[in-house]
Amino acid sequence: MSRLRIRSSRPDDVQALLDIWRRAVAETHDFVSADDRAAIDQAVAETYLPSAELMVAVDGEDRPIAFLGGTGREIDALFVDPRVNGQGVGRMLVEAFAGSGGGDLYVEVNEQNEGARGFYERLGFRVVGRKPLDGQGRPYPLLRLVR
């Protein structure tokens, strides 16, 4: 990981980022129904990834291994390829994003995703709220965290 760097996303990253998203979701979101996962996958593939401005962590060969999307001081998405979990890539992206401005930093995570909650808590986030449904009205409660 010594040659790891962060750059902005490019149009030719979409397939690699989608693959990362799919692998990460398969590892961490077993609570999401197959139908909901298919609908979310379609939105991520067709709408989010092609249009979002993302921070992309790449290896020494410029291959994406993780990405973070954010708006203002809100982390909207953070997905790390499970093959590099535990190597500091997610932390590096969060800290790079946090460094882009001052004030509190926010994120929402699925309540059932204990790994994500633990990750953010290790970075100093704390739970400040809960929503019973996700942003699309699906029955996947969200925890709001702040640092």
Secondary structure, DSSP 8 states (H G I E B T S, - for coil): -TT-EEEE--GGGHHHHHHHHHHHHHHH-TTS-HHHHHHHHHHIIIIIHHH--EEEEE-TTS-EEEEEEEETTEEEEEEE-GGGTTSSHHHHHHHHHHTTS-S--EEEEETT-HHHHHHHHHTT-EEEEEESS-TTS-S--EEEEE-
